[in-house]
């Protein structure tokens, strides 16, 4: 099986960052370019979580347990079949990343990093999404940026979408 950043081509790419950092756009574009399956972590949320967030209430760690387990199961299923894939997930805390990336050497972590101001403008411009702009501050408050030991590929969201895709492709040798 392939290995992640620093050790060759990854089997699975996890794109992380706060809401409106561009996770879905990057994931979709990478999937299209590479021909890999793509899943947005939002699709793994149970209906109770979606309703809670839509009502303006941030999720707690207990709410996230089944969500993270479902993402990890999808990743492990791909890996077991020797297939590739891309999943987006806020993965704001190290503990969450331990569940979905953990000690899987063939899973690459891509962290989309941007300022509160830029991401706030993007979030305010979004339509038809269950996450209200009022929850962005809670996202930044909860964010534990990945440490060097997690071997993240840190990507600035300041660049164009095409430039970000190319940067990830180049740096992961895809």
Beta strands, then each sheet from edge to edge (+ up, - down):
strand 1: 12-16
strand 2: 37-40
strand 3: 85-88
strand 4: 107-113
strand 5: 153-156
sheet 1: 2+ 3+ 1+ 4+ 5+
end
